[in-house]
Amino acid sequence: MLPWTVTTSEDQDTTAHYSLDEIVESGELIALTIDGPSTYYMQRDLRLGKHYLLCERFAKELGVSVRVEVCKDTTEMVRKLKNGDGDLIAMPLSRNIAGTDSLLFCGPDGGHAQWSVMPYNKALAEAIDQWYQPAFIAEVEKQERFALSSESVERHVYAPVLNQAKGELSTYDHLFVKYASVANVDWRLLAAIAYQESCFDPQARSWAGACGLMQLMPATAAAYGLEMSKIFEPELNVETAAKLINQLTMLFRDVPDTYERMNFVLASYNGGHLHVRDAMALTDKYGGDKYHWEEVSEYILHLSEPKYYRDPIVKSGYMRGTETHDYVSSVRARYEQYAGIAPGQRAYGVNERGNYSGVSTQPKRKTGKNKYQI
C-alpha cells in the first residue's frame, strides 16, 4: 500500500497548479474530499471509503502516493481546487454546485456526479477516464467489506482457555502477568483483549496491517519504539500493548469511575480515542452523561449518521461504530468469564485510585459450569 498523509488545517501553503506530468514527477497526488462513509474515513488507523480507495488505485496506476485533504463542504473543495491546493476532487460532485461550471468532470460515478479537475488539467482528466472501469466500484466495495470483517485477520483460532483445571488461559499467561502492572490492569483483561484480537495467535496479521497477539498497527508500535522486524515477538508485542493501554488510561483520567474509564480505554484501543472523544462530546450536547459508557456507546453508533458525524463539535468525522460498540461488550464479557465475575458486577481489576491491584476487585469469584475458575 502506498504511503500517504492527511491534512485538515486551513493554514496550508498554496500549492502550485500541477499538470499531470508534474504530479507524476512530484510523486504525490493531492485529493480533496469530505468525510463520509462513501468518500473517506478512518477506522482503526485504516483509511477507507469507496472514493478514497478508488483514488488510491488511480494513484498507484500513476506510480505516486496520495495525500488527502479533508474539507468541510463542497464549497471549500471547489475553492481549494481553484486555488491550487489540490489536484482533483475525489468524490461525486454535482454540476449544479456553484463554481463547478468551469471544472472538468471525469471518472467514477458517470452522469451528473463525478470527480473533477481544473480545465488546464485536461491530461489528468483523460488519464482518469482511460484508467477507470465501472467494475472498480464493486471491487473496492468488496475490498472495504473484507477489511472490516474478521476474515481479514489471518490467524489460527486457539481455544479461549488452554487448561481450565489448571487455570491456564494461554501459553502467554506469563507475559500478561508480567506486563499487567505496566497497563495497570488485571492480567486477565490483557488476556481477554489478546483473545479478542488474535485468538492467542502470535503470528496473526490483518489485511490492514495489524500484527501479533495484540494486533498492533505498525505506526502504533513504532511510536512506542517497537521495530517492525520485532513486532511479532510475543513479549515485545504484549509489552507495547500494555504501554498503549496505560497511555489511553491517562488520556481518559477525567473519567472518575475506574470501571467506566476502562470501557473508554477499550473503545479507544479498538476505534481510536479521538472518535471516542467525539462520541463523548455528542453525549454531553444531547444531555447525557459523557462519563457513562452505556450512554456514550449510543453515540459511537450514531457517528455513522450524517446528522452526528457532520456536527461541528465532531472533530474526527465518520466512524463505523458497530465494531467498537461490540468490541467493548465482547472483551468485557470474556474478562468476566476469565475472572469469575458474575454478570452485572463491575470490575476490571483496578483499585479505587485507578492503579493495578493484582487481583479482581470483586471480593468473591463466581464458579459454575458457565464460568471459568481461575
LINCORNOR-V198473 format. One record per residue. N is the residue number from 1. SS is DSSP state (H for helix, E for strand, C for the rest). PHI is phi as a letter, one per 40 degrees, with the letter a starting at -180 (999 if undefined). OMEGA is omega in whole degrees, 0 to 359 (none if undefined). Layout:
n={N | N}
ss={SS | SS}
phi={PHI | PHI}
omega={OMEGA | OMEGA}
This chain:
n={1 | 2 | 3 | 4 | 5 | 6 | 7 | 8 | 9 | 10 | 11 | 12 | 13 | 14 | 15 | 16 | 17 | 18 | 19 | 20 | 21 | 22 | 23 | 24 | 25 | 26 | 27 | 28 | 29 | 30 | 31 | 32 | 33 | 34 | 35 | 36 | 37 | 38 | 39 | 40 | 41 | 42 | 43 | 44 | 45 | 46 | 47 | 48 | 49 | 50 | 51 | 52 | 53 | 54 | 55 | 56 | 57 | 58 | 59 | 60 | 61 | 62 | 63 | 64 | 65 | 66 | 67 | 68 | 69 | 70 | 71 | 72 | 73 | 74 | 75 | 76 | 77 | 78 | 79 | 80 | 81 | 82 | 83 | 84 | 85 | 86 | 87 | 88 | 89 | 90 | 91 | 92 | 93 | 94 | 95 | 96 | 97 | 98 | 99 | 100 | 101 | 102 | 103 | 104 | 105 | 106 | 107 | 108 | 109 | 110 | 111 | 112 | 113 | 114 | 115 | 116 | 117 | 118 | 119 | 120 | 121 | 122 | 123 | 124 | 125 | 126 | 127 | 128 | 129 | 130 | 131 | 132 | 133 | 134 | 135 | 136 | 137 | 138 | 139 | 140 | 141 | 142 | 143 | 144 | 145 | 146 | 147 | 148 | 149 | 150 | 151 | 152 | 153 | 154 | 155 | 156 | 157 | 158 | 159 | 160 | 161 | 162 | 163 | 164 | 165 | 166 | 167 | 168 | 169 | 170 | 171 | 172 | 173 | 174 | 175 | 176 | 177 | 178 | 179 | 180 | 181 | 182 | 183 | 184 | 185 | 186 | 187 | 188 | 189 | 190 | 191 | 192 | 193 | 194 | 195 | 196 | 197 | 198 | 199 | 200 | 201 | 202 | 203 | 204 | 205 | 206 | 207 | 208 | 209 | 210 | 211 | 212 | 213 | 214 | 215 | 216 | 217 | 218 | 219 | 220 | 221 | 222 | 223 | 224 | 225 | 226 | 227 | 228 | 229 | 230 | 231 | 232 | 233 | 234 | 235 | 236 | 237 | 238 | 239 | 240 | 241 | 242 | 243 | 244 | 245 | 246 | 247 | 248 | 249 | 250 | 251 | 252 | 253 | 254 | 255 | 256 | 257 | 258 | 259 | 260 | 261 | 262 | 263 | 264 | 265 | 266 | 267 | 268 | 269 | 270 | 271 | 272 | 273 | 274 | 275 | 276 | 277 | 278 | 279 | 280 | 281 | 282 | 283 | 284 | 285 | 286 | 287 | 288 | 289 | 290 | 291 | 292 | 293 | 294 | 295 | 296 | 297 | 298 | 299 | 300 | 301 | 302 | 303 | 304 | 305 | 306 | 307 | 308 | 309 | 310 | 311 | 312 | 313 | 314 | 315 | 316 | 317 | 318 | 319 | 320 | 321 | 322 | 323 | 324 | 325 | 326 | 327 | 328 | 329 | 330 | 331 | 332 | 333 | 334 | 335 | 336 | 337 | 338 | 339 | 340 | 341 | 342 | 343 | 344 | 345 | 346 | 347 | 348 | 349 | 350 | 351 | 352 | 353 | 354 | 355 | 356 | 357 | 358 | 359 | 360 | 361 | 362 | 363 | 364 | 365 | 366 | 367 | 368 | 369 | 370 | 371 | 372 | 373 | 374}
ss={C | C | C | E | E | E | E | C | C | C | C | C | C | C | C | C | C | C | C | H | H | H | H | H | H | H | C | E | E | E | E | E | E | E | C | E | C | C | C | E | E | E | E | C | C | E | E | E | C | H | H | H | H | H | H | H | H | H | H | H | H | H | C | C | E | E | E | E | E | E | E | C | C | H | H | H | H | H | H | H | H | H | H | C | C | C | C | E | E | E | E | E | E | E | C | C | C | C | C | C | C | C | C | E | E | E | C | C | C | C | C | C | E | E | E | E | E | C | H | H | H | H | H | H | H | H | H | H | H | H | H | C | C | C | H | H | H | H | H | H | H | H | H | H | H | H | H | C | C | H | H | H | E | E | C | C | C | C | C | C | C | C | E | C | C | C | C | E | C | C | C | C | H | H | H | H | H | H | H | H | H | H | H | C | C | C | H | H | H | H | H | H | H | H | H | H | H | H | C | C | C | C | C | C | E | E | C | C | C | C | E | C | C | C | C | E | C | H | H | H | H | H | H | C | C | C | C | H | H | H | C | C | C | H | H | H | H | H | H | H | H | H | H | H | H | H | H | H | H | H | H | C | C | C | C | C | C | H | H | H | H | H | H | H | H | H | H | H | H | H | H | C | H | H | H | H | H | H | H | H | H | H | H | H | H | C | C | C | C | C | C | C | H | H | H | H | H | H | H | H | H | H | C | C | C | H | H | H | H | C | C | C | C | C | C | C | C | C | C | C | H | H | H | H | H | H | H | H | H | H | H | H | H | H | H | H | H | H | H | C | C | C | C | C | C | C | C | C | C | E | C | C | C | C | C | E | C | C | C | C | C | C | C | C | C | C | C | C | C | C | C | C | C | C}
phi={999 | c | c | a | b | b | b | b | c | c | c | c | c | c | c | c | c | c | c | d | c | c | c | c | c | c | g | a | b | c | b | c | a | b | c | i | c | b | b | a | a | b | b | f | g | b | c | b | h | d | c | c | c | c | c | c | c | c | c | c | c | c | g | b | c | b | b | c | b | c | b | c | a | c | c | c | c | c | c | c | c | c | c | g | c | a | c | a | c | c | a | c | b | c | c | c | c | d | g | c | c | c | c | c | b | a | g | d | f | d | g | b | b | b | c | a | b | c | d | c | b | d | c | c | c | c | c | c | c | c | c | c | b | d | c | c | d | c | c | c | c | c | d | c | c | c | d | c | b | c | c | c | c | c | a | c | c | c | c | c | b | c | a | c | c | c | g | c | c | a | c | b | d | c | c | c | c | c | b | c | c | c | c | g | b | c | d | c | c | d | c | c | c | c | c | c | c | b | f | g | c | c | b | c | a | c | d | c | h | c | b | g | d | b | f | c | c | d | c | c | d | c | c | b | g | c | c | d | c | b | c | c | c | d | c | c | c | c | c | c | c | c | c | c | c | c | c | c | c | c | c | b | c | c | c | c | c | c | c | c | d | c | c | c | c | c | c | c | d | c | b | g | c | c | c | c | c | c | c | c | c | c | d | c | c | c | g | c | c | c | b | b | d | d | c | c | c | c | c | d | c | c | c | c | b | d | d | c | c | b | c | d | c | c | c | b | g | c | a | c | c | d | d | c | d | c | c | c | c | c | c | c | c | c | c | c | c | c | c | g | c | c | d | g | c | b | a | b | g | b | c | c | c | g | b | c | b | g | b | c | c | c | c | a | c | c | b | i | c | b | b | c | c | b}
omega={183 | 179 | 177 | 170 | 180 | 177 | 178 | 184 | 175 | 188 | 178 | 175 | 180 | 181 | 176 | 177 | 185 | 172 | 179 | 180 | 180 | 175 | 179 | 180 | 181 | 179 | 184 | 174 | 181 | 183 | 176 | 180 | 171 | 182 | 177 | 186 | 180 | 183 | 184 | 173 | 179 | 177 | 180 | 179 | 179 | 181 | 187 | 185 | 186 | 185 | 173 | 181 | 175 | 180 | 178 | 176 | 181 | 179 | 178 | 177 | 179 | 183 | 180 | 175 | 180 | 168 | 182 | 173 | 182 | 181 | 182 | 184 | 183 | 178 | 179 | 179 | 181 | 180 | 182 | 177 | 181 | 178 | 181 | 180 | 177 | 182 | 179 | 171 | 187 | 175 | 178 | 182 | 181 | 179 | 178 | 181 | 180 | 176 | 182 | 185 | 182 | 182 | 173 | 180 | 187 | 167 | 190 | 177 | 182 | 182 | 186 | 180 | 184 | 169 | 181 | 178 | 178 | 183 | 181 | 185 | 181 | 180 | 178 | 179 | 179 | 179 | 177 | 181 | 180 | 181 | 190 | 173 | 181 | 181 | 181 | 182 | 180 | 182 | 181 | 176 | 176 | 178 | 181 | 179 | 179 | 181 | 183 | 182 | 177 | 180 | 181 | 179 | 176 | 184 | 170 | 183 | 177 | 179 | 180 | 176 | 182 | 182 | 185 | 182 | 181 | 180 | 181 | 179 | 183 | 176 | 182 | 181 | 182 | 178 | 178 | 177 | 183 | 187 | 176 | 181 | 176 | 180 | 184 | 177 | 171 | 182 | 181 | 174 | 175 | 179 | 180 | 177 | 182 | 180 | 178 | 184 | 192 | 186 | 178 | 176 | 183 | 180 | 181 | 178 | 178 | 177 | 181 | 178 | 177 | 192 | 166 | 183 | 185 | 177 | 178 | 171 | 182 | 180 | 178 | 179 | 181 | 180 | 179 | 174 | 180 | 181 | 180 | 182 | 182 | 189 | 180 | 178 | 188 | 184 | 181 | 178 | 180 | 180 | 181 | 177 | 178 | 177 | 179 | 180 | 177 | 180 | 178 | 177 | 178 | 180 | 181 | 180 | 176 | 176 | 191 | 184 | 186 | 178 | 178 | 182 | 181 | 174 | 179 | 178 | 179 | 179 | 181 | 177 | 181 | 191 | 181 | 187 | 181 | 175 | 180 | 178 | 176 | 180 | 177 | 180 | 178 | 178 | 179 | 181 | 184 | 170 | 179 | 178 | 185 | 177 | 180 | 188 | 183 | 177 | 181 | 182 | 176 | 179 | 168 | 177 | 182 | 182 | 173 | 182 | 183 | 181 | 185 | 184 | 176 | 175 | 182 | 181 | 179 | 186 | 185 | 170 | 187 | 176 | 170 | 191 | 184 | 181 | 182 | 177 | 182 | 181 | 181 | 180 | 183 | 180 | 180 | 180 | 180 | 177 | 178 | 176 | 181 | 185 | 180 | 181 | 180 | 177 | 178 | 176 | 190 | 176 | 174 | 177 | 173 | 181 | 187 | 181 | 178 | 182 | 181 | 182 | 178 | 178 | 176 | 178 | 177 | 183 | 184 | 179 | 178 | 178 | 180 | 187 | 180 | 180 | 175 | 178 | 184 | none}
